Amino acid sequence: MQKFYNFFPLSIYKSNISLTVDEKKEMIDEIYSMEKNSQNLNYKTNDSAWTGDTQGFEFLHDNLKFKKLFEEIHKNILAYLEGLSIDHKQLDLYFQRSWATISRGHENIGNHRHAQSHVSFAYYLSKNKDDSKITFLDQNKHNEIIPSLFDSMSLQKKGLVKKRTILNSPVVIFDTKEDDIVIFPSKTLHATQKGTFNAERISISADICFIAKNSSNLEHLMTPLNKWKLFS
């Protein structure tokens, strides 16, 4: 009997965070205030979303108005690590950077990764059903037996790949709704949909690093921060 076996999967965690209407409004108003006080508007183009980390607002985890949200995010990060069978009790978890994004009209966020951290997430504070979704791009393409087979426009027009499945898709559009949180490895190439109209999509993201609590006899984890020494 013929059967395909899928190895080396990319695992995306999704859950839901419930906040009150007033709690969410307070955060949204704070994000609007950040946008109003942007410090680097030349960085934003007409078709790109507003991203707080490029505008001087990259530490939402230090803002008391986001305290409850980040407490809930912390719980979900632990659940994500448990799902991967990682003993997080041996790790110190650090929010390295956190920011908001606002997408209106056809604004989008291009392909990128967060190479400076270990895990990233997107939490959807405000999102309509038809607003743009997050997309994940496969750079490894383990099943691509011919170079560019899965993403060549000319081969696509010829119909060489008869239908898209999980075995041959270079991009996955991941469905999300308001209040969802999506957690994934920071090294994963991702973006938001192009050509999709956003009524107003507001999300919060962060980069998270994991540091060994005790690095004795360990090789690959980062050592405890109190053992680091700043060059003088």
JOHU-V325504 format. One record per pair of residues at least 12 apart in sequence whose C-alpha atoms are under 6 Angstrom apart, sorted by the first residue. I is the first residue (numbers start at 0). J is the second residue. D is the distance in whole Angstrom. If there is no record, write none. Layout:
# JOHU-V325504
<<I;J;D> <I;J;D>>
This chain:
# JOHU-V325504
<<11;183;5> <12;181;6> <12;182;5> <13;180;6> <13;181;5> <14;179;6> <14;180;5> <15;178;6> <15;179;4> <15;180;6> <16;178;5> <37;54;5> <38;54;5> <38;55;6> <39;54;5> <46;106;4> <47;106;5> <47;107;5> <47;108;6> <48;101;6> <48;102;5> <48;106;5> <48;107;5> <48;108;6> <49;100;5> <49;101;5> <50;100;4> <51;98;5> <51;99;5> <52;98;5> <57;96;6> <57;97;5> <57;98;5> <58;96;5> <58;97;5> <59;97;5> <59;98;6> <89;212;6> <90;209;6> <90;210;5> <90;211;5> <90;212;5> <91;209;6> <91;210;5> <91;212;6> <92;209;5> <93;207;6> <93;208;5> <94;207;5> <95;206;6> <95;207;5> <96;205;5> <96;206;5> <97;204;6> <97;205;4> <98;203;6> <98;204;6> <99;202;6> <99;203;4> <100;201;6> <100;202;5> <101;200;6> <101;201;5> <102;199;6> <102;200;5> <103;197;5> <103;198;6> <103;199;5> <104;196;5> <104;197;5> <105;194;6> <105;195;6> <105;196;5> <107;191;6> <107;193;6> <108;190;5> <108;191;5> <109;190;5> <110;189;5> <110;190;5> <111;188;5> <111;189;6> <112;186;5> <112;187;6> <112;188;5> <113;185;5> <113;186;6> <114;186;5> <116;185;6> <116;206;6> <116;207;6> <116;208;5> <117;185;5> <117;207;6> <117;208;5> <118;183;6> <118;184;5> <118;185;5> <118;207;5> <119;182;6> <119;183;6> <119;185;5> <119;205;6> <119;206;5> <120;181;5> <120;182;4> <120;204;5> <120;205;6> <121;180;6> <121;181;5> <121;203;6> <121;204;5> <122;179;6> <122;180;4> <122;202;5> <122;203;5> <123;177;5> <123;178;5> <123;179;6> <123;202;4> <124;177;6> <124;178;6> <124;201;6> <124;202;5> <125;177;6> <125;200;6> <125;201;5> <126;177;5> <126;200;5> <130;197;4> <131;192;5> <131;195;6> <132;174;6> <132;191;6> <132;192;6> <133;173;6> <133;190;6> <133;191;4> <134;171;6> <134;172;4> <134;173;6> <134;189;5> <134;190;5> <134;191;6> <135;170;6> <135;171;5> <135;189;4> <136;169;6> <136;170;4> <136;188;5> <136;189;6> <137;169;5> <211;223;6>>
